[in-house]
Amino acid sequence: MIKRRTFTLAAGAALVGGFHTAQAQSETKIILGQSAAFTGAAAQLGIQFHAGAKLFFDRLNAQGGINRRMIEIRNLDDGYEPDRCAENTRKLIADDVFALFGYIGTPTSVAALPLAVKDNMPFIAPFTGAMALRQPLRKNVFHLRASYNDETAVIVKNLTSLGLKKIAVFHQNDAYGKAGLDGVNLALGAQELKPVALATVERNSVDVAAAVKTLMAATPDAIVQISAYKSCAAFIRAARKAGYGGTFYNVSFVGTQALA
């Protein structure tokens, strides 16, 4: 398995090499720049992503790296806040990293993308399924995960196949939440359905009382959640306490270990 992944990564490195001349790179290393949440309400997503990537790159480096060049990740904390992410991205680009890698979240990735495009910098494996990073197609953006449109289409298909058509949406009040909500609306619209209720939570907040009250009043069969793990967990606990016995669905960004 490692050989296949090594080949894929090596091919990717050769591909992105044509985009950006990274003067700070040497004959012995390739530096990837990552801005992600390492503190705050979404910290576990950044911590786990970085740990997984480092585990793989450490193993790859132990086998000689890519053409004898070792992979390093230079990571900066943005706390899952777009302004901090944009500032981190400017710093990483100024440091001449080889590529931007493993950004966590939609609002942060959306803030960084114009900077990457302007500098012709490869933007690899952002942890987001938002269509804003997929349309229009950009030659410097490389996705390794499904879109939220794809994920929510499967969620809605599964729910309606079970006869559950009263579907509510709890979503983050930002670009991420809107991206997921757009996917749910698109999937429901294809079956001539609409959400029975909508409720929001602010990014990096667990103040879900108003959202719980709104959605419980609609008595939905199921609730699709488009938010970070702490707010989703807070919502589930509060909804269960309020007597809700229906089903919760989440897109992959929530992180199974983090949510648990």
N, C-alpha and C positions, 0 to 999 in steps of 0.2 A: 504493500500500500504506500509506503513512504517513497518508493521509487516513482510511482505514478504521480504523487503529489509534487515530488521534486521536479519531475519533468514539466508539469503544469506551471509551477512557479518560475522555473527557468525560462520557459517559453514566454510567460507573461513579462518577465524582466526584460527579455530581448525586445518584446513588442513595445513596451512603454519607453524603451530607451530612445526612441525617435522623437519623443514629445518634448523632452526637457533636458538641457545640459546641466547637470548638477555638478558645479565646480568643486563643491566641498567633498565629493566622493573621491575615494582613493582607489588604488589598485588592490586594496585588501578588504574594503568594506562597502556595503550598500546601506544607506541610512533611510529608513522610512519614518515619516512624521505622523504622529497620531494626536489629535485633540479629542478628548473623551471625558465623560464624567467619572472622576475618581473620588469625589466627595459629593454630598448632597443626596437628594431623594432617589437619584438614578445611579448611584455610585456602583452598585453591584454589577450593573451591565458593563460599565467600563472596566472594572477590575477583572471580571470573568473573561471578557473578550481579550483583554491584554494578556492575561495569564495563559489563555489557550494559544494565542498567536506566538507568544514567547516560547512556550513549550515546543511548538512545532519548529520554530526557527532555531532554537537551541539544538534540536536534534539534527536539523539540516546542516547547521554550522559544524557539528561534530563529524559530519560526513564530508566536510570539505566546502560547504556553502555552495554558491553558484559560481562556477568557474573560479574556485578558490577565493571568492570574495564573501566575507562574512556579513550576515544580515543583522542590523541593529534597528531597534525601534526607539525613536526619541518621542516620549509621550509628555503631553501637557494637560493639566486639568482644566476643564471648562465648566464643571458643575452643571452640565446640561443647560447652559444658557447661551443663546446665539451670539450675543455681543462678545462674550469671553472667547467663544470658539473662533469668531472672526479675527480677534486680536492674536490668538494662538496661531492661527493659520498664517497670518502675515509674518509672524516670527519664524515659523517653520520654513516658509518660502524664502525668507531673507537668509536663512541658514543653509539654503541650497540642498534641502533633502531631496532624495531621489524621486520620491512620490509621497502623496498623502494617503494614509491607510487607516482603515478601521475606525472611522468616525462613528460616534454613537448618537443616533436619533435624527429625526427629520428636521426640526427647527435649526439645529446646529449645522447639519449638513447643507441645508438650504442657504445658510449664512456663509458657509465656506465655499460653496460651489462657484460663485462668480469670481472669486479670487483665484481658484484653481484654473478656471477657464481662461482668465485674463493672462495668466502666466504660463499657459499651456502645460500645466502640471498634472500628471496622472492622478486620478482620484479613485482609489481602489477599495473595494469591499466595504462601502458604508453600511452600517447596521440600520437600515431603513428600507421600507418597501414603498415609499411615496412616489407617485407618478411624476412629481415635480423634478425628480432627479433622473427620470427616464424619458420624458418627453419635453422638448425635442431631444432626439438622439444626439449625444455628444461623444466625440471620438476619444475623449480623455477619461471618461467615466466607465468603470468596470464593476458590474454588479455580480454578486455571488449568491443572491437570495431572491425569493419570489417577491412580486409586488403586493401591496396591500389590496389592490383590486383582485389579484389572483386568490389571495387568502380569504378575503371576505366573500368572494363568489362561492368558494367551497363551503364556508360556514353557512351561508344562506341556503345553499343547495341541500346541505345536511339537515338543517332545521325544517325546511319546508317539506322534505321527503318524509319527515316524521310527523307531519301535520301541524307543526308549530309555526303559525303565521303571525301571531302578535309579538313582533320583535321590537324591542326598545334598544336604544344606543346610549351608552355612557362614554363620553369622549373628552379628551384633553382639549382645552381651549387654546389651541395653537395649530401650527401647520401639520403636525403629526395627527392630531385628532381630526382635523378637517380631511386629511388624506384618507384616513380609515373610514370616516363617515361617507365620503364620496363613493368609496368602494361598496359600502353597504347599500347606499341609495341606488347605485347602478345595478347591483344584483337583485334587490327587491323590485326595482322598476321593471326589470326584465320579466317578472312574474306578476306585474300589475299590482304590486304591494308597496306600502310605505311604512316607515317606522311608526309605531303607535305612540312613541314618546321619545324625546331627546333630553339629555341633561349633561352638563359639563363640569369640569374641575380645572382649576388653574394648574399650569405646569409647576412641578416641585411643591405641590400642596396636597394635603390629605383632608381638606375640609369638604367632606362629601355629604353633609347633612341635607342640604337643599336638593342635591341631585337624587338622593335616596327617596326623599319625600315626593319629588316629581315623578319618578319612575314607578314607585309603588302604587301611586294613584291610578296608573294606567293598567295595572294588573297584567303585565306582559307574560307570555309563555317563556320567553328567553331574553337575555340581555347580552348584547355584544359590547365588549369593553375595548376602547381604543385609548389606552392611557398607560402610564408607567406603573411598575409593579406595586409601589407603595400605595398609590391612590386606588388601584384596582383591588388590592387586598383590603384596604379600609372600606371600600364600597361593599365588597362581598360580606364582610363581617357585619356592617351596619344593616344591610338588606336582610341577612339571615336573622338578625336580632329583631327586625321589624316583621318577621314572619314570612318572608318570601321563600318559596320552595321551588322556584323555577331554575332554569339552567343558565350558566354563565359561559360565554365564549370569549376568547381573547385572540388577538393576532400575535405573531411570534415575538414581536418586540418586547412583550411583557417579561419574557425570560422565565422558563419553568422553575429553575432553582431559586431565582430571586423571588418569584411570587410565592413559592412554597415556604 
